[in-house]
Amino acid sequence: MCGNGGMKPRHADLLAADLDRDTLIKYLDRFMMFYIRTADKLTRTAPWLDNMEGGIDYLRSVIIDDKSV
């Protein structure tokens, strides 16, 4: 999740692996809703995650563990 190409490339982080279709769709939906609610307009996902306190671990806790924001 949250990789970036262009002038400042960034490798994506692995959020989860070996997911069935329903779980994948649920995680993508949760990711998109969380991103829409917390990111400033026109902010790309890579800098959004880099600036997030807790980074990918916090994102996992929100999306996978259903932690409240």
C-alpha positions in Angstrom: 0.0 0.0 0.0 1.0 3.6 -0.5 3.8 3.3 -3.0 4.9 6.2 -5.2 6.6 6.6 -8.5 8.0 9.7 -10.2 10.6 12.1 -8.8 10.5 10.7 -5.3 9.8 7.0 -5.6 8.8 5.0 -2.6 8.3 1.2 -2.4 4.9 0.1 -1.2 4.3 -1.5 2.2 2.7 -4.9 2.6 -0.6 -4.5 4.5 -1.7 -8.1 4.4 -1.1 -11.3 2.5 -2.9 -14.4 1.3 -6.4 -12.9 1.5 -9.6 -14.4 0.2 -11.6 -12.2 -2.2 -14.2 -11.0 0.4 -11.5 -10.0 2.9 -9.5 -8.2 0.2 -12.5 -6.2 -0.8 -13.3 -5.4 2.8 -9.8 -4.2 3.4 -9.7 -2.1 0.3 -13.0 -0.5 1.2 -11.8 0.3 4.7 -8.5 1.7 3.4 -10.3 4.0 0.9 -12.8 5.3 3.5 -10.0 5.9 6.0 -7.9 7.7 3.4 -10.8 9.8 2.3 -11.7 10.8 5.9 -8.1 11.6 7.0 -6.1 12.8 4.0 -6.1 16.4 2.8 -7.4 17.0 -0.7 -4.9 16.0 -3.5 -2.6 14.3 -1.0 -1.1 11.2 -2.5 -1.1 8.0 -0.4 2.7 7.8 0.0 3.2 11.2 1.8 -0.1 10.6 3.7 1.3 7.4 5.1 4.8 8.8 5.8 3.2 11.7 7.8 0.8 9.4 9.7 1.8 8.8 13.3 2.4 5.1 13.7 2.8 4.6 9.9 1.9 1.2 8.4 1.4 -0.4 11.9 -1.3 2.1 12.8 -2.9 1.7 9.3 -3.0 -2.1 9.9 -4.6 -1.6 13.3 -7.3 0.6 11.8 -8.0 -1.6 8.7 -7.4 -5.1 9.9 -8.0 -4.9 13.7 -10.9 -2.4 13.3 -9.3 0.0 15.8 -11.3 3.2 16.3 -9.8 6.3 14.9 
